């Protein structure tokens, strides 16, 4: 079952990510979001960051610290997808985001036939 609390807004937006001044390799890296919520986003970039690392994300002059929460293996041209989550309560991406809760589909048994059919269920907060 997904742990998402908010609906994602599909948007590809450029970001600048870096590991901060104390990092071994503090060179900023260009990245692009795949979708966003107020708390985080999956992004695509060339990186070697690991789960748990703290990084800085900048967009339109706004900067906040994020944690790498998942990493997918390298793809074409060493492009990688990582999931980032804001360390602060939320991040202002500069676009309107959906305030609706995410809705999960759970199977519910059919009383007569015993087969399963999808049923929409509101996720608890």
Secondary structure, DSSP 8 states (H G I E B T S, - for coil): -----B--EE---EEEEE--TTSTT---EEEEEEEE-SSEEEEEES----TT-EEEEEETTEEEEEEEEEE----GGG-EEEEEEESSS----SS----SB-EEEEEEE-TTT--EEEEEEE---
